[in-house]
Amino acid sequence: MEKNMADMYADPAGMTAEMEQIFKGKTRDEWVALFEGRNACVSPVLDLDEAVEYRHNLERRNFTRDGDKSFPQPAPRMYTKEEFRKLMSKL
């Protein structure tokens, strides 16, 4: 890919087509491996079974298991400034 940002604005359809071909050149897992450890905002699109076992979600306990079923945890509760101050004072 030898184009720059100006090219993208001059021919957005062409740039999109070129990017599609580039992304089709590797599997999802190959792209994940390529970006591992790099400072880039990249994450794979996962099906539900994969999401339950994904390291990021396991570390954050984003799912609860009940037998052979998994359920997403509720979103984190937002604290008021006063509640946050009380929590921080306990550290």
DSSP file (Angstrom, degrees, kcal/mol; ACC not computed):
  #  RESIDUE AA STRUCTURE BP1 BP2  ACC     N-H-->O    O-->H-N    N-H-->O    O-->H-N    TCO  KAPPA ALPHA  PHI   PSI    X-CA   Y-CA   Z-CA
    1    1 A M              0   0    0      0, 0.0    18,-0.0     0, 0.0     0, 0.0   0.000 360.0 360.0 360.0 107.7    0.0    0.0    0.0
    2    2 A E        +     0   0    0      2,-0.0     2,-0.2     0, 0.0     0, 0.0   0.070 360.0 107.1-109.3  22.6    1.9    3.0   -1.3
    3    3 A K        -     0   0    0     12,-0.0     2,-0.2     1,-0.0     0, 0.0  -0.537  51.6-150.1-100.0 167.2   -0.9    5.6   -0.8
    4    4 A N     >  -     0   0    0     -2,-0.2     4,-1.5     1,-0.0     3,-0.5  -0.656  40.1 -83.6-124.6-176.1   -1.2    8.4    1.8
    5    5 A M  H  > S+     0   0    0      1,-0.2     4,-1.6    -2,-0.2     5,-0.2   0.852 125.9  58.0 -60.6 -35.6   -4.1   10.1    3.5
    6    6 A A  H  > S+     0   0    0      1,-0.2     4,-1.8     2,-0.2    -1,-0.2   0.890 104.2  52.7 -62.1 -38.0   -4.5   12.5    0.5
    7    7 A D  H  > S+     0   0    0     -3,-0.5     4,-2.5     1,-0.2    -1,-0.2   0.884 103.7  57.3 -63.2 -38.0   -5.1    9.5   -1.7
    8    8 A M  H  < S+     0   0    0     -4,-1.5    -1,-0.2     1,-0.2     7,-0.2   0.903 110.0  43.5 -60.8 -40.8   -7.8    8.2    0.6
    9    9 A Y  H  < S+     0   0    0     -4,-1.6    -1,-0.2     1,-0.2    -2,-0.2   0.817 113.6  51.4 -74.9 -29.7   -9.7   11.4    0.2
   10   10 A A  H  < S+     0   0    0     -4,-1.8    -2,-0.2     1,-0.2    -1,-0.2   0.843 130.9  13.6 -74.6 -33.5   -9.2   11.6   -3.6
   11   11 A D     X  +     0   0    0     -4,-2.5     4,-2.4    -5,-0.1    -1,-0.2  -0.535  67.7 164.2-143.0  70.9  -10.4    8.0   -4.1
   12   12 A P  H  > S+     0   0    0      0, 0.0     4,-2.5     0, 0.0     5,-0.2   0.864  79.6  52.2 -61.8 -36.4  -12.2    6.6   -1.1
   13   13 A A  H  > S+     0   0    0      2,-0.2     4,-2.3     1,-0.2     5,-0.2   0.913 111.3  47.3 -65.8 -41.2  -13.8    3.7   -3.0
   14   14 A G  H  > S+     0   0    0      2,-0.2     4,-2.3     1,-0.2    -1,-0.2   0.903 112.4  48.9 -65.5 -41.4  -10.4    2.7   -4.3
   15   15 A M  H  X S+     0   0    0     -4,-2.4     4,-2.6     2,-0.2    -2,-0.2   0.907 110.9  50.9 -64.9 -41.4   -8.8    2.9   -0.9
   16   16 A T  H  X S+     0   0    0     -4,-2.5     4,-2.5    -5,-0.2    -2,-0.2   0.927 110.4  49.0 -61.3 -44.9  -11.6    0.9    0.6
   17   17 A A  H  X S+     0   0    0     -4,-2.3     4,-1.9     1,-0.2    -1,-0.2   0.903 112.0  48.9 -61.8 -41.4  -11.2   -1.8   -2.0
   18   18 A E  H  X S+     0   0    0     -4,-2.3     4,-2.1     1,-0.2    -1,-0.2   0.914 111.3  49.2 -65.5 -42.2   -7.5   -1.9   -1.4
   19   19 A M  H  X S+     0   0    0     -4,-2.6     4,-2.7     1,-0.2     5,-0.2   0.893 107.8  55.0 -64.3 -39.4   -7.9   -2.2    2.3
   20   20 A E  H  X S+     0   0    0     -4,-2.5     4,-2.1     1,-0.2    -1,-0.2   0.921 108.6  48.3 -58.7 -43.8  -10.5   -5.0    1.9
   21   21 A Q  H  X S+     0   0    0     -4,-1.9     4,-0.7     2,-0.2    -1,-0.2   0.897 111.0  50.7 -64.7 -39.7   -7.9   -7.0   -0.1
   22   22 A I  H >< S+     0   0    0     -4,-2.1     3,-1.1     1,-0.2    -2,-0.2   0.947 112.2  46.1 -62.6 -48.0   -5.2   -6.4    2.5
   23   23 A F  H >< S+     0   0    0     -4,-2.7     3,-1.2     1,-0.3    -1,-0.2   0.837 107.8  57.1 -66.8 -32.1   -7.5   -7.6    5.3
   24   24 A K  H 3< S+     0   0    0     -4,-2.1    -1,-0.3     1,-0.2    -2,-0.2   0.664  90.6  76.5 -70.0 -14.6   -8.6  -10.6    3.4
   25   25 A G  T << S+     0   0    0     -3,-1.1     2,-0.3    -4,-0.7    -1,-0.2   0.584  99.8  38.0 -74.3 -10.2   -5.0  -11.6    3.1
   26   26 A K  S <  S-     0   0    0     -3,-1.2     2,-0.1    -4,-0.2     3,-0.0  -0.957  83.9-112.5-137.5 155.4   -4.8  -12.9    6.7
   27   27 A T     >  -     0   0    0     -2,-0.3     4,-2.1     1,-0.1     5,-0.2  -0.361  38.0-104.3 -77.5 166.9   -7.1  -14.8    9.0
   28   28 A R  H  > S+     0   0    0      1,-0.2     4,-2.4     2,-0.2     5,-0.2   0.929 123.3  50.5 -56.1 -46.4   -8.6  -13.1   12.1
   29   29 A D  H  > S+     0   0    0      1,-0.2     4,-2.3     2,-0.2    -1,-0.2   0.832 107.2  53.9 -66.1 -32.0   -6.1  -15.0   14.3
   30   30 A E  H  > S+     0   0    0      2,-0.2     4,-2.2     1,-0.2    -1,-0.2   0.900 109.6  48.1 -66.7 -39.9   -3.2  -14.0   12.1
   31   31 A W  H  X S+     0   0    0     -4,-2.1     4,-1.9     2,-0.2    -2,-0.2   0.914 110.4  51.8 -65.6 -41.8   -4.2  -10.3   12.5
   32   32 A V  H  X S+     0   0    0     -4,-2.4     4,-0.9     1,-0.2    -2,-0.2   0.936 111.5  46.9 -59.1 -46.7   -4.5  -10.7   16.3
   33   33 A A  H >< S+     0   0    0     -4,-2.3     3,-0.5     1,-0.2    -1,-0.2   0.888 109.3  54.7 -62.6 -39.7   -1.0  -12.2   16.5
   34   34 A L  H 3< S+     0   0    0     -4,-2.2    -1,-0.2     1,-0.2    -2,-0.2   0.873 114.0  40.1 -62.1 -38.1    0.4   -9.5   14.3
   35   35 A F  H >< S+     0   0    0     -4,-1.9     3,-2.2    -5,-0.1    -1,-0.2   0.514  84.6 125.7 -91.4  -5.5   -1.0   -6.8   16.6
   36   36 A E  T << S+     0   0    0     -4,-0.9     3,-0.1    -3,-0.5    -3,-0.0  -0.312  82.9   7.8 -56.7 128.9   -0.2   -8.6   19.9
   37   37 A G  T 3  S+     0   0    0      1,-0.3     2,-0.3     3,-0.1    -1,-0.3   0.498 103.2 119.6  79.0   3.6    1.9   -6.4   22.1
   38   38 A R  S <  S-     0   0    0     -3,-2.2     2,-1.9     2,-0.1    -1,-0.3  -0.715  74.9-113.9-101.1 154.0    1.6   -3.3   19.9
   39   39 A N  S    S+     0   0    0     -2,-0.3     2,-0.3    -3,-0.1    -3,-0.1  -0.571  74.4 119.0 -85.1  76.6    0.1    0.0   20.9
   40   40 A A  S    S-     0   0    0     -2,-1.9     2,-1.7    -5,-0.2    -2,-0.1  -0.997  71.3-118.6-143.1 142.6   -2.9   -0.3   18.6
   41   41 A C        +     0   0    0     -2,-0.3     2,-0.4     2,-0.0    -2,-0.1  -0.620  63.3 136.0 -83.7  85.4   -6.6   -0.4   19.2
   42   42 A V        +     0   0    0     -2,-1.7    -2,-0.1    -7,-0.1     0, 0.0  -0.999  19.5 159.9-136.6 131.4   -7.3   -3.8   17.7
   43   43 A S        -     0   0    0     -2,-0.4     2,-0.1     0, 0.0    -2,-0.0  -0.988  37.6-106.7-148.7 150.0   -9.4   -6.6   19.0
   44   44 A P        -     0   0    0      0, 0.0     2,-0.6     0, 0.0   -15,-0.0  -0.352  26.8-116.9 -76.1 154.5  -11.0   -9.6   17.3
   45   45 A V        -     0   0    0     -2,-0.1     2,-0.3     6,-0.0   -17,-0.0  -0.838  44.0-167.7 -86.6 121.5  -14.7  -10.0   16.5
   46   46 A L        -     0   0    0     -2,-0.6     2,-0.1     2,-0.0     0, 0.0  -0.810  21.5-127.8-115.3 148.9  -15.7  -13.1   18.6
   47   47 A D     >  -     0   0    0     -2,-0.3     4,-2.6     1,-0.1     5,-0.2  -0.431  45.8 -94.3 -81.3 173.0  -18.8  -15.3   18.7
   48   48 A L  H  > S+     0   0    0      1,-0.2     4,-2.0     2,-0.2     5,-0.2   0.894 125.0  50.6 -60.4 -43.7  -20.4  -15.8   22.1
   49   49 A D  H  > S+     0   0    0      1,-0.2     4,-1.1     2,-0.2    -1,-0.2   0.899 113.5  46.1 -61.8 -39.9  -18.5  -19.0   23.0
   50   50 A E  H  > S+     0   0    0      1,-0.2     4,-0.9     2,-0.2     3,-0.2   0.889 108.8  55.8 -68.3 -38.8  -15.2  -17.3   22.1
   51   51 A A  H >< S+     0   0    0     -4,-2.6     3,-0.5     1,-0.2    -2,-0.2   0.882 103.6  54.4 -61.7 -38.6  -16.0  -14.2   24.0
   52   52 A V  H 3< S+     0   0    0     -4,-2.0    -1,-0.2     1,-0.2    -2,-0.2   0.867 116.1  38.3 -62.5 -36.5  -16.6  -16.2   27.2
   53   53 A E  H 3< S+     0   0    0     -4,-1.1    -1,-0.2    -3,-0.2    -2,-0.2   0.452  86.1 122.6 -95.3  -2.4  -13.1  -17.8   26.9
   54   54 A Y    XX  -     0   0    0     -4,-0.9     4,-2.4    -3,-0.5     3,-0.6  -0.421  66.4-130.2 -67.3 131.8  -11.3  -14.7   25.7
   55   55 A R  H 3> S+     0   0    0      1,-0.3     4,-2.8     2,-0.2     5,-0.2   0.867 105.7  55.0 -50.7 -46.1   -8.4  -13.7   28.0
   56   56 A H  H 3> S+     0   0    0      1,-0.2     4,-1.1     2,-0.2    -1,-0.3   0.911 112.7  42.8 -55.4 -45.2   -9.5  -10.1   28.3
   57   57 A N  H <4>S+     0   0    0     -3,-0.6     5,-2.3    -6,-0.2     4,-0.5   0.856 112.5  52.9 -72.8 -35.5  -13.0  -11.1   29.5
   58   58 A L  H ><5S+     0   0    0     -4,-2.4     3,-1.0     1,-0.2    -2,-0.2   0.925 107.8  51.4 -64.2 -44.0  -11.6  -13.9   31.8
   59   59 A E  H 3<5S+     0   0    0     -4,-2.8    -1,-0.2     1,-0.2    -2,-0.2   0.818 116.2  40.8 -62.6 -31.1   -9.3  -11.4   33.5
   60   60 A R  T 3<5S-     0   0    0     -4,-1.1    -1,-0.2    -5,-0.2    -2,-0.2   0.399 105.9-126.8 -98.4   1.2  -12.2   -9.0   34.1
   61   61 A R  T < 5 +     0   0    0     -3,-1.0    -3,-0.2    -4,-0.5    -4,-0.1   0.924  48.4 162.2  52.1  49.7  -14.7  -11.7   35.0
   62   62 A N      < +     0   0    0     -5,-2.3    11,-3.2   -10,-0.1     2,-0.3   0.596  56.6  49.5 -76.2 -11.6  -17.1  -10.4   32.4
   63   63 A F  E     -A   72   0A   0     -6,-0.3     2,-0.4     9,-0.3     7,-0.0  -0.958  67.4-149.1-130.2 148.5  -19.1  -13.6   32.4
   64   64 A T  E     -A   71   0A   0      7,-3.3     7,-3.0    -2,-0.3     2,-0.4  -0.928  16.9-142.3-111.9 139.8  -20.7  -15.8   35.0
   65   65 A R  E     -A   70   0A   0     -2,-0.4     2,-0.3     5,-0.2     5,-0.2  -0.825  17.5-178.7-103.8 142.0  -21.1  -19.5   34.5
   66   66 A D  E >   -A   69   0A   0      3,-3.0     3,-1.7    -2,-0.4     2,-0.4  -0.840  69.6 -56.9-135.2  96.5  -24.0  -21.6   35.7
   67   67 A G  T 3  S-     0   0    0     -2,-0.3    -1,-0.0     1,-0.3     0, 0.0  -0.556 121.9 -15.9  67.4-123.0  -23.3  -25.2   34.8
   68   68 A D  T 3  S+     0   0    0     -2,-0.4     2,-0.3    -3,-0.1    -1,-0.3   0.310 123.2  86.8 -96.8   9.2  -22.8  -25.3   31.0
   69   69 A K  E <   -A   66   0A   0     -3,-1.7    -3,-3.0     2,-0.0     2,-0.4  -0.826  59.8-155.4-110.7 149.5  -24.2  -21.8   30.4
   70   70 A S  E     -A   65   0A   0     -2,-0.3    -5,-0.2    -5,-0.2   -18,-0.0  -0.952   6.5-168.0-123.5 143.9  -22.5  -18.4   30.6
   71   71 A F  E     -A   64   0A   0     -7,-3.0    -7,-3.3    -2,-0.4     2,-0.1  -0.988  26.4-112.3-131.7 138.2  -24.1  -15.1   31.2
   72   72 A P  E     -A   63   0A   0      0, 0.0    -9,-0.3     0, 0.0   -10,-0.1  -0.424  34.3-118.6 -67.8 143.7  -22.6  -11.6   30.8
   73   73 A Q        -     0   0    0    -11,-3.2   -11,-0.0     1,-0.1   -12,-0.0  -0.434  37.2 -95.2 -73.1 154.3  -22.1   -9.7   34.0
   74   74 A P        -     0   0    0      0, 0.0    -1,-0.1     0, 0.0     3,-0.1  -0.314  52.0 -86.1 -65.8 158.1  -24.0   -6.4   34.4
   75   75 A A        -     0   0    0      1,-0.1     3,-0.1    -3,-0.1   -13,-0.0  -0.285  58.8 -85.3 -60.6 149.5  -22.2   -3.2   33.4
   76   76 A P        -     0   0    0      0, 0.0     2,-0.2     0, 0.0    -1,-0.1  -0.280  48.1-110.4 -58.6 142.3  -20.0   -1.7   36.2
   77   77 A R        -     0   0    0     -3,-0.1     2,-0.4     1,-0.1     0, 0.0  -0.508  26.8-128.5 -73.7 140.6  -22.0    0.5   38.5
   78   78 A M        -     0   0    0     -2,-0.2     2,-0.3    -3,-0.1    -1,-0.1  -0.768  23.3-147.0 -91.1 135.6  -21.1    4.2   38.3
   79   79 A Y        -     0   0    0     -2,-0.4     2,-0.1     1,-0.1    -1,-0.0  -0.722  11.3-120.6-102.2 150.6  -20.3    5.9   41.6
   80   80 A T     >  -     0   0    0     -2,-0.3     4,-2.5     1,-0.1     5,-0.2  -0.384  37.1-103.4 -74.7 166.5  -21.0    9.5   42.7
   81   81 A K  H  > S+     0   0    0      1,-0.2     4,-2.4     2,-0.2     5,-0.1   0.896 123.9  51.2 -59.1 -39.6  -18.0   11.6   43.6
   82   82 A E  H  > S+     0   0    0      2,-0.2     4,-2.2     1,-0.2    -1,-0.2   0.927 110.4  47.2 -65.5 -45.2  -18.8   11.1   47.3
   83   83 A E  H  > S+     0   0    0      1,-0.2     4,-2.3     2,-0.2    -1,-0.2   0.905 112.3  50.9 -62.1 -40.4  -19.0    7.3   47.0
   84   84 A F  H  X S+     0   0    0     -4,-2.5     4,-2.7     2,-0.2    -2,-0.2   0.912 108.2  51.8 -64.1 -42.7  -15.8    7.3   45.0
   85   85 A R  H  X S+     0   0    0     -4,-2.4     4,-2.0     2,-0.2    -1,-0.2   0.911 110.0  49.8 -59.6 -43.3  -14.0    9.3   47.8
   86   86 A K  H  X S+     0   0    0     -4,-2.2     4,-0.7     2,-0.2    -2,-0.2   0.921 111.9  47.7 -62.6 -44.2  -15.2    6.9   50.4
   87   87 A L  H >< S+     0   0    0     -4,-2.3     3,-1.0     1,-0.2     4,-0.3   0.923 112.3  49.1 -62.2 -43.9  -14.0    3.9   48.4
   88   88 A M  H >< S+     0   0    0     -4,-2.7     3,-1.3     1,-0.2    -1,-0.2   0.831 103.1  60.9 -67.1 -31.7  -10.6    5.6   47.8
   89   89 A S  H 3< S+     0   0    0     -4,-2.0    -1,-0.2     1,-0.3    -2,-0.2   0.712  97.5  60.8 -69.0 -18.1  -10.2    6.5   51.5
   90   90 A K  T <<        0   0    0     -3,-1.0    -1,-0.3    -4,-0.7    -2,-0.2   0.561 360.0 360.0 -83.9  -8.9  -10.3    2.7   52.3
   91   91 A L    <         0   0    0     -3,-1.3    -1,-0.2    -4,-0.3    -2,-0.1   0.481 360.0 360.0 -79.3 360.0   -7.2    2.0   50.2
